[in-house]
Amino acid sequence: MGKLNGQGFGVRNWNFDVERGLKTLLVNGYPMEVSLDDIQNKYVTSELISIDDCTDIVQLMMFRINRSGKDYKHPEIKNWDSFLGSYFPSMIDAASIYLMLATQSGWNKETVLAIDPENFEHALTGTLNNEKIIVFSEKHKGQDALLPYSNSKEFIATSDKTDKYSIYNIIQLAKSITAPLADYDFDYIHLYTEEEDLNNLFLCLRYYSDWATKGGRHTSLSQQKAFMTGIKHFIQKHQIKEHGKLISKIGELTLRTRITWMKTKRKKLPLTIIRLIQGHNSKNTTDKFYDNSGIAKQERKQRLRIELEKILTLLRNREFKGIIGSQANTIADAPLKIFHIPGHKKDLWACANQYKPTWPGFELEVKNGKRCYSIPNCIYCKQIRLFEDSVPYLMERLMHIDDSLIYVSEPDAEALLSDEKVIIESIIDNWSDEDHIKNSARFQRRHAPLLPRNLIDLKIIFEDDND
């Protein structure tokens, strides 16, 4: 089972073999086949003060790992979680799988987390050779409540079986890694989450101190809180840097997966394949957002400048005809309110009409005929007008949301934060000027904090500034 470390006798000198130790746990049904009651009352460090408190081999091993002084630590085991992580997938393992799939596919978070481990090979795979396959996933879109079917959008990506880092092989690796947890039911399913939402491809063991009180023994990274925790601890463990500066925020890492994919994969694929991978309906959309050649950029800038000069001349003279002209005239005539935080260089955003809010539930907060100053709800309202100056604020707000989602405990609050996060991510992901996104990120880092963590605090400032 094990051996002494050569310094003496006693359990603190017992350096058992890691593989045999794991086998001993499994033979005794720990951790997945013992009851949660035993997890909470029997297999808990606080109850194992001395060796006399140990009544079985599992408790004895826990006592050895968790109660030994720093001079007697097991040479191969840092703590109980790392010991279990030698066999079961950890949250950091699941985060690694997600990041690799996102980087290799170019898909967004929702699409990656929706990969079906039992059905991910596209029907067209048979048209290629044995090594080349087509992988697909489906992103579920919002659908009219009156329609009797689910609306989903298919995303595809090519993969090479001979490349050990390909999407196909990462999925196969993930299935092997998560196999120890695949046959067990979840102890706890988060409110507003269905079991089918917890993707088996991203199964992971939670930290053992939280098993009995905060969500069960295992979960899936497709659950929002698990995703935030896994990515956060991945960042803390691997100390990832960009231009010599440590990446410390979840959003700073997850937003870079597509950029990394573009830099490593984009040049090797034709534009038509890029369109299919990104799920664009038009090749023009792909050309606009993903063609990074210097010549193409310069040509687009020249064409854009010429057309903008023509349009601006017409708009100034109110002579533009058509949908854009009508909208521009309406916006120009509206009582636009620009929100500016005192002491900041850039404007926050604007409201096209404070008397006509559209965010859900505005009737309960804004009296008829009164101005709306509900800043936290601007992102849900069609009256919001975003500027280039708004982007750094949106980036910082996204970081605040990521931090809040880790600690929020109320389901309603978590749902609201998740919805806000999806909207802001969509705005940033679809912003057409990549250079401006980079400049905005730099501005946010240099001038943080730009926003209070509770946007309600801005209401008093803007109400007092009522013009």
C-alpha positions as CSV (number, residue, x, y, z in Angstrom):
1,M,0.0,0.0,0.0
2,G,2.7,2.5,0.9
3,K,6.1,3.1,2.5
4,L,7.7,5.1,5.2
5,N,9.8,8.1,4.2
6,G,12.9,6.9,5.9
7,Q,12.7,9.5,8.7
8,G,10.7,7.5,11.2
9,F,7.5,5.6,12.0
10,G,3.9,6.8,12.3
11,V,1.3,7.9,9.8
12,R,3.0,11.2,9.1
13,N,5.8,9.3,7.5
14,W,3.5,7.1,5.4
15,N,4.1,8.1,1.8
16,F,1.7,5.7,0.1
17,D,1.8,5.1,-3.7
18,V,-0.6,7.5,-5.4
19,E,-2.1,5.0,-7.9
20,R,-2.6,2.4,-5.2
21,G,-4.1,5.0,-3.0
22,L,-6.6,5.9,-5.7
23,K,-7.5,2.3,-6.2
24,T,-8.1,2.0,-2.5
25,L,-10.5,4.9,-2.6
26,L,-12.5,3.4,-5.5
27,V,-12.6,-0.1,-3.9
28,N,-14.2,1.5,-0.9
29,G,-16.7,3.5,-3.0
30,Y,-15.2,6.9,-2.3
31,P,-16.2,9.5,-3.3
32,M,-19.1,8.7,-5.7
33,E,-20.7,5.7,-4.1
34,V,-20.8,6.8,-0.5
35,S,-23.8,8.8,0.8
36,L,-23.7,12.6,1.1
37,D,-24.5,12.1,4.8
38,D,-21.2,10.2,5.2
39,I,-19.4,12.8,3.1
40,Q,-20.7,15.5,5.5
41,N,-20.3,13.7,8.8
42,K,-17.7,11.0,8.4
43,Y,-15.3,11.9,5.6
44,V,-14.7,15.5,6.7
45,T,-11.3,16.9,7.9
46,S,-12.8,18.8,10.8
47,E,-13.8,15.5,12.4
48,L,-10.4,13.8,11.9
49,I,-8.3,15.5,14.6
50,S,-6.1,12.5,15.6
51,I,-5.4,9.0,14.2
52,D,-7.8,7.6,16.8
53,D,-10.7,9.3,15.0
54,C,-10.1,7.2,11.9
55,T,-12.3,4.1,11.6
56,D,-11.5,3.1,8.0
57,I,-8.7,3.4,5.4
58,V,-10.3,6.3,3.6
59,Q,-10.4,8.4,6.8
60,L,-6.8,7.4,7.5
61,M,-5.7,8.6,4.1
62,M,-7.6,11.9,4.5
63,F,-5.9,12.3,7.9
64,R,-2.5,11.7,6.4
65,I,-2.9,14.2,3.6
66,N,-4.8,17.0,5.4
67,R,-3.3,16.8,8.9
68,S,0.4,16.5,8.3
69,G,2.7,19.5,9.0
70,K,4.6,21.1,6.2
71,D,7.8,19.1,7.1
72,Y,5.8,15.8,6.6
73,K,3.8,16.5,3.5
74,H,3.3,13.7,1.1
75,P,6.0,14.3,-1.6
76,E,3.5,13.7,-4.5
77,I,0.2,15.0,-3.1
78,K,-0.4,18.7,-2.5
79,N,-3.8,18.4,-0.9
80,W,-6.9,16.1,-1.0
81,D,-8.4,17.9,-4.1
82,S,-5.2,17.4,-6.1
83,F,-5.1,13.7,-5.0
84,L,-8.7,13.1,-6.3
85,G,-7.7,15.1,-9.4
86,S,-5.2,12.4,-10.3
87,Y,-8.1,10.3,-11.4
88,F,-11.2,12.4,-11.6
89,P,-11.5,15.4,-13.9
90,S,-11.1,18.7,-12.0
91,M,-12.7,22.0,-12.7
92,I,-9.4,23.2,-14.1
93,D,-9.3,20.1,-16.4
94,A,-12.7,21.0,-17.7
95,A,-11.7,24.6,-18.3
96,S,-8.7,23.4,-20.2
97,I,-10.8,21.3,-22.5
98,Y,-13.2,24.2,-23.1
99,L,-10.4,26.6,-23.9
100,M,-8.7,24.2,-26.3
101,L,-12.0,23.5,-28.1
102,A,-12.8,27.2,-28.3
103,T,-9.3,28.0,-29.6
104,Q,-9.4,25.2,-32.2
105,S,-12.9,25.8,-33.5
106,G,-13.3,29.5,-33.4
107,W,-16.8,29.1,-31.9
108,N,-18.3,31.1,-29.1
109,K,-18.9,29.9,-25.6
110,E,-22.5,28.7,-26.1
111,T,-21.6,26.7,-29.2
112,V,-18.6,25.0,-27.6
113,L,-20.6,24.0,-24.5
114,A,-23.3,22.6,-26.7
115,I,-21.1,20.0,-28.4
116,D,-22.9,16.6,-28.1
117,P,-20.2,14.1,-27.3
118,E,-22.3,11.3,-28.8
119,N,-23.2,13.2,-31.9
120,F,-20.6,15.6,-33.2
121,E,-19.6,14.2,-36.5
122,H,-21.4,15.9,-39.4
123,A,-23.2,13.8,-42.1
124,L,-20.8,15.2,-44.7
125,T,-17.8,13.6,-42.9
126,G,-18.2,10.5,-45.2
127,T,-17.4,12.6,-48.3
128,L,-13.9,13.3,-47.0
129,N,-11.0,10.9,-46.5
130,N,-10.6,8.9,-43.3
131,E,-8.4,11.4,-41.6
132,K,-10.4,14.5,-42.3
133,I,-13.8,14.9,-40.6
134,I,-16.4,17.7,-40.1
135,V,-17.4,18.5,-36.5
136,F,-20.6,20.3,-35.8
137,S,-22.5,21.9,-32.9
138,E,-25.8,23.8,-32.5
139,K,-26.3,27.2,-30.9
140,H,-29.9,27.6,-29.7
141,K,-31.3,31.0,-30.7
142,G,-34.2,32.9,-29.2
143,Q,-37.5,31.9,-30.8
144,D,-40.9,33.4,-31.0
145,A,-43.1,31.9,-28.3
146,L,-45.9,31.2,-30.8
147,L,-43.8,29.0,-32.9
148,P,-44.0,25.2,-32.2
149,Y,-40.4,24.3,-32.8
150,S,-36.9,25.0,-31.4
151,N,-34.8,27.3,-33.5
152,S,-31.1,26.3,-33.6
153,K,-28.2,27.4,-35.7
154,E,-25.6,24.9,-36.9
155,F,-21.9,25.6,-36.7
156,I,-19.3,23.4,-38.4
157,A,-15.5,23.0,-38.3
158,T,-13.0,20.8,-40.0
159,S,-10.8,18.5,-38.0
160,D,-7.9,16.2,-38.6
161,K,-7.7,12.8,-36.8
162,T,-3.9,12.7,-37.2
163,D,-3.5,16.0,-35.3
164,K,-3.5,15.3,-31.5
165,Y,-4.7,18.8,-30.8
166,S,-7.6,18.7,-33.3
167,I,-11.2,19.2,-32.2
168,Y,-11.9,15.6,-32.9
169,N,-9.1,14.3,-30.7
170,I,-9.8,16.8,-27.9
171,I,-13.4,15.6,-27.8
172,Q,-12.2,12.0,-27.6
173,L,-9.7,13.0,-24.9
174,A,-12.5,14.8,-23.0
175,K,-14.7,11.7,-23.1
176,S,-11.9,9.6,-21.7
177,I,-11.1,12.1,-18.9
178,T,-14.7,12.5,-17.9
179,A,-15.5,8.7,-18.0
180,P,-15.0,8.2,-14.2
181,L,-18.0,10.5,-13.6
182,A,-20.2,9.7,-16.6
183,D,-22.3,7.0,-14.9
184,Y,-23.3,9.0,-11.8
185,D,-26.3,11.1,-11.3
186,F,-25.9,14.7,-10.1
187,D,-26.4,15.3,-6.4
188,Y,-27.7,18.8,-7.1
189,I,-29.1,20.6,-10.2
190,H,-29.1,24.4,-10.1
191,L,-32.4,26.2,-10.1
192,Y,-33.5,27.1,-13.6
193,T,-31.1,24.4,-15.0
194,E,-32.2,21.1,-16.5
195,E,-30.1,17.9,-16.3
196,E,-29.8,17.9,-20.1
197,D,-28.2,21.4,-19.9
198,L,-25.2,19.8,-18.0
199,N,-23.0,18.6,-20.8
200,N,-21.2,15.3,-20.1
201,L,-18.3,16.4,-22.2
202,F,-17.3,18.9,-19.5
203,L,-18.0,16.9,-16.3
204,C,-15.8,17.7,-13.4
205,L,-15.4,17.1,-9.7
206,R,-16.1,20.0,-7.4
207,Y,-13.9,21.0,-4.5
208,Y,-14.5,18.4,-1.8
209,S,-15.2,20.9,1.0
210,D,-18.3,22.1,-0.8
211,W,-19.8,18.7,-1.7
212,A,-22.4,18.4,1.0
213,T,-23.4,22.0,1.4
214,K,-22.9,23.9,-1.9
215,G,-23.9,21.9,-4.9
216,G,-22.9,18.2,-4.8
217,R,-19.8,16.2,-5.8
218,H,-19.7,16.8,-9.5
219,T,-21.1,19.2,-12.0
220,S,-20.5,20.3,-15.6
221,L,-18.6,23.4,-16.9
222,S,-21.8,24.2,-18.9
223,Q,-23.3,25.3,-15.6
224,Q,-22.5,29.0,-15.3
225,K,-21.0,29.1,-11.8
226,A,-18.8,26.1,-12.6
227,F,-17.6,27.8,-15.8
228,M,-16.7,31.0,-13.9
229,T,-14.9,29.0,-11.2
230,G,-13.0,26.7,-13.5
231,I,-11.8,29.5,-15.8
232,K,-10.8,31.7,-12.8
233,H,-8.7,28.9,-11.2
234,F,-7.2,28.0,-14.6
235,I,-5.9,31.6,-14.8
236,Q,-4.6,31.5,-11.3
237,K,-2.8,28.3,-11.8
238,H,-1.1,28.9,-15.2
239,Q,-0.3,32.7,-14.8
240,I,-1.0,33.6,-18.4
241,K,0.6,36.8,-19.6
242,E,0.0,39.2,-22.5
243,H,2.8,41.7,-23.3
244,G,4.4,40.9,-20.0
245,K,1.2,41.6,-18.0
246,L,-0.7,38.9,-16.2
247,I,-4.2,38.2,-17.3
248,S,-6.3,38.3,-14.2
249,K,-9.9,38.6,-15.4
250,I,-12.1,35.8,-16.8
251,G,-13.3,38.0,-19.7
252,E,-9.7,38.9,-20.7
253,L,-9.0,35.2,-21.4
254,T,-12.3,34.0,-22.9
255,L,-12.6,36.9,-25.3
256,R,-9.2,36.0,-26.7
257,T,-10.1,32.4,-27.9
258,R,-11.6,33.6,-31.2
259,I,-8.7,36.1,-31.7
260,T,-6.2,33.2,-31.1
261,W,-8.1,31.0,-33.6
262,M,-8.1,33.8,-36.2
263,K,-4.3,34.2,-35.8
264,T,-3.5,30.5,-36.0
265,K,-6.2,29.0,-38.3
266,R,-7.6,31.9,-40.4
267,K,-4.8,32.1,-42.9
268,K,-5.0,28.4,-43.7
269,L,-8.7,28.3,-44.6
270,P,-10.6,29.9,-47.5
271,L,-13.3,32.5,-46.8
272,T,-16.1,30.2,-47.7
273,I,-15.0,27.7,-45.0
274,I,-14.7,30.6,-42.5
275,R,-18.3,31.6,-43.3
276,L,-19.5,28.1,-42.5
277,I,-17.5,27.8,-39.3
278,Q,-18.7,31.2,-38.0
279,G,-22.3,30.5,-39.0
280,H,-22.6,33.6,-41.2
281,N,-25.5,33.7,-43.6
282,S,-23.5,35.8,-46.1
283,K,-19.9,35.7,-47.4
284,N,-19.9,39.5,-47.2
285,T,-20.4,39.3,-43.4
286,T,-17.4,37.1,-43.1
287,D,-15.3,39.3,-45.4
288,K,-16.2,42.3,-43.3
289,F,-15.3,40.8,-39.9
290,Y,-12.6,38.2,-40.7
291,D,-10.5,39.3,-43.7
292,N,-7.4,40.7,-42.0
293,S,-5.1,41.3,-44.9
294,G,-3.6,44.8,-45.0
295,I,-4.7,45.3,-48.6
296,A,-8.3,44.3,-47.9
297,K,-8.4,46.6,-44.8
298,Q,-7.1,49.6,-46.8
299,E,-9.6,49.0,-49.6
300,R,-12.5,48.8,-47.2
301,K,-11.4,51.9,-45.4
302,Q,-11.2,53.9,-48.6
303,R,-14.6,52.7,-49.8
304,L,-16.1,53.4,-46.4
305,R,-14.7,56.9,-46.2
306,I,-16.1,57.8,-49.6
307,E,-19.5,56.5,-48.8
308,L,-19.6,58.0,-45.4
309,E,-18.8,61.5,-46.8
310,K,-21.7,61.2,-49.2
311,I,-24.1,59.9,-46.5
312,L,-23.1,62.5,-43.9
313,T,-23.6,65.3,-46.5
314,L,-27.1,64.0,-47.2
315,L,-27.9,63.6,-43.5
316,R,-26.8,67.1,-42.6
317,N,-29.1,68.5,-45.2
318,R,-31.9,66.1,-44.3
319,E,-32.0,64.9,-47.9
320,F,-31.2,61.2,-47.4
321,K,-34.0,59.0,-48.6
322,G,-34.7,55.5,-47.3
323,I,-34.7,53.5,-44.0
324,I,-31.3,54.8,-42.8
325,G,-32.3,58.4,-43.5
326,S,-35.7,58.0,-41.7
327,Q,-34.0,56.5,-38.7
328,A,-31.3,59.2,-38.7
329,N,-33.9,62.0,-38.8
330,T,-35.9,60.4,-36.0
331,I,-32.8,60.1,-33.8
332,A,-31.7,63.6,-34.6
333,D,-35.2,65.0,-33.6
334,A,-35.4,62.9,-30.4
335,P,-34.6,64.4,-27.0
336,L,-31.2,62.7,-26.8
337,K,-29.7,62.4,-23.3
338,I,-26.0,61.7,-23.1
339,F,-24.8,60.2,-19.8
340,H,-21.4,61.4,-18.7
341,I,-19.7,60.4,-15.4
342,P,-18.0,63.4,-13.8
343,G,-14.2,63.1,-13.9
344,H,-14.1,60.7,-16.9
345,K,-12.9,61.6,-20.4
346,K,-15.4,59.4,-22.3
347,D,-19.2,59.5,-22.4
348,L,-21.0,56.4,-21.0
349,W,-23.8,56.1,-23.5
350,A,-27.0,58.0,-24.4
351,C,-30.8,57.6,-24.2
352,A,-32.8,58.4,-27.4
353,N,-35.9,59.1,-25.3
354,Q,-36.0,59.0,-21.5
355,Y,-39.8,59.3,-21.6
356,K,-40.3,56.1,-23.6
357,P,-38.3,53.3,-21.9
358,T,-38.9,49.7,-23.2
359,W,-36.9,47.5,-20.7
360,P,-39.0,44.8,-19.0
361,G,-40.8,46.1,-16.0
362,F,-40.3,49.8,-16.6
363,E,-44.0,50.5,-15.9
364,L,-43.4,49.6,-12.2
365,E,-40.4,52.0,-11.8
366,V,-41.0,54.9,-14.2
367,K,-44.1,57.0,-13.8
368,N,-45.9,58.2,-16.9
369,G,-44.5,61.5,-18.1
370,K,-41.3,61.2,-16.0
371,R,-37.8,60.7,-17.2
372,C,-36.2,57.3,-16.9
373,Y,-32.8,57.1,-15.0
374,S,-32.7,53.4,-14.5
375,I,-29.1,53.0,-15.7
376,P,-28.8,49.2,-14.8
377,N,-31.7,48.6,-17.3
378,C,-30.3,50.6,-20.2
379,I,-28.7,47.6,-21.8
380,Y,-32.2,45.9,-22.1
381,C,-33.8,49.0,-23.6
382,K,-34.1,49.9,-27.3
383,Q,-33.6,53.6,-26.5
384,I,-29.9,53.1,-25.6
385,R,-27.4,54.6,-28.0
386,L,-23.9,53.3,-27.8
387,F,-20.8,55.2,-28.9
388,E,-17.2,54.2,-29.5
389,D,-16.6,55.8,-26.1
390,S,-19.0,53.3,-24.6
391,V,-16.9,50.2,-25.3
392,P,-14.4,50.6,-22.3
393,Y,-17.4,50.9,-20.0
394,L,-19.0,47.8,-21.4
395,M,-15.7,45.9,-21.0
396,E,-15.4,46.9,-17.4
397,R,-19.1,46.1,-16.7
398,L,-18.5,42.6,-18.2
399,M,-15.6,42.1,-15.7
400,H,-17.9,43.2,-12.8
401,I,-20.5,40.7,-14.0
402,D,-18.0,37.9,-14.2
403,D,-16.8,38.6,-10.6
404,S,-20.4,38.8,-9.3
405,L,-21.5,35.5,-10.9
406,I,-18.9,33.7,-8.9
407,Y,-20.4,34.8,-5.6
408,V,-24.1,35.4,-6.3
409,S,-26.4,33.0,-4.5
410,E,-29.9,34.2,-5.5
411,P,-31.1,32.5,-8.7
412,D,-33.0,35.6,-9.9
413,A,-30.0,37.8,-9.5
414,E,-27.8,35.2,-11.3
415,A,-30.3,35.0,-14.2
416,L,-30.3,38.8,-14.6
417,L,-26.5,39.0,-14.6
418,S,-26.2,36.1,-17.1
419,D,-28.7,37.9,-19.5
420,E,-26.7,41.1,-19.2
421,K,-23.5,39.3,-19.8
422,V,-24.9,37.7,-23.0
423,I,-26.0,41.1,-24.4
424,I,-22.7,42.8,-23.7
425,E,-20.6,39.9,-25.0
426,S,-22.8,40.0,-28.2
427,I,-22.1,43.8,-28.6
428,I,-18.4,43.4,-28.2
429,D,-18.1,40.2,-30.3
430,N,-20.0,41.9,-33.2
431,W,-18.2,45.3,-33.0
432,S,-16.7,45.7,-36.5
433,D,-13.5,47.6,-35.6
434,E,-11.0,45.2,-34.0
435,D,-8.5,48.0,-33.5
436,H,-11.0,50.0,-31.5
437,I,-11.7,46.9,-29.3
438,K,-8.0,46.6,-28.5
439,N,-7.7,50.3,-27.8
440,S,-10.8,50.3,-25.6
441,A,-9.3,47.4,-23.6
442,R,-6.1,49.3,-23.1
443,F,-8.1,52.4,-22.1
444,Q,-10.1,50.4,-19.6
445,R,-7.0,48.9,-18.0
446,R,-5.2,52.3,-17.7
447,H,-8.2,54.2,-16.3
448,A,-10.0,51.6,-14.1
449,P,-12.2,51.8,-12.3
450,L,-14.6,53.4,-14.8
451,L,-17.8,52.3,-13.2
452,P,-19.2,51.5,-9.7
453,R,-20.0,47.8,-9.3
454,N,-23.6,48.7,-8.6
455,L,-24.9,50.8,-11.5
456,I,-27.8,52.1,-9.4
457,D,-25.2,54.4,-7.8
458,L,-25.1,56.4,-11.1
459,K,-28.8,57.2,-10.9
460,I,-28.3,59.9,-8.3
461,I,-25.6,61.5,-10.3
462,F,-27.6,61.7,-13.5
463,E,-30.8,62.8,-11.8
464,D,-29.0,65.7,-10.2
465,D,-27.6,66.5,-13.6
466,N,-31.1,66.7,-15.1
467,D,-31.2,69.3,-17.8
